[in-house]
Amino acid sequence: MGKRVVVKLPELIVKHNMSMRELSRLADVRPQALNELANQKRRNINFGHLERIADVFDTNDMNEIITLVDTDDDDE
């Protein structure tokens, strides 16, 4: 059993009634970078992006944006 990072942007934009485009504008992060994060396509996460996303959503809790989940090693 291992761990993997899950980015919770889709849930956040729904919760805050926001589009990915609006988040991109407010956080000053390229739309493609946000889409890759939201679709779990990125292997690296830019801390600057996380800080700006947290600022947009007015949170200090990174667990609202990213979390670790247990995974079977066979899934990777």
Residue pairs with C-beta under 8 A, 6 or more apart in sequence:
1 70
1 71
1 72
1 73
2 70
2 71
2 72
2 73
2 76
3 68
3 69
3 70
3 71
4 68
4 69
4 71
4 75
4 76
5 45
5 66
5 67
5 68
6 40
6 66
6 67
6 68
6 69
7 37
7 38
7 40
7 42
7 45
7 65
7 66
8 64
8 65
8 66
8 67
9 20
9 23
9 34
9 37
9 38
9 53
9 65
10 38
12 18
12 57
12 64
12 65
13 19
13 20
13 23
16 57
20 31
20 34
20 35
20 38
21 31
23 29
23 34
23 53
23 56
24 30
24 31
24 34
26 56
27 34
27 49
27 52
27 53
27 55
27 56
28 52
29 49
29 52
29 53
33 42
33 46
33 49
35 41
36 42
37 45
37 49
45 66
50 62
50 65
50 66
53 65
54 60
54 62
54 64
54 65
57 64
57 65
59 65
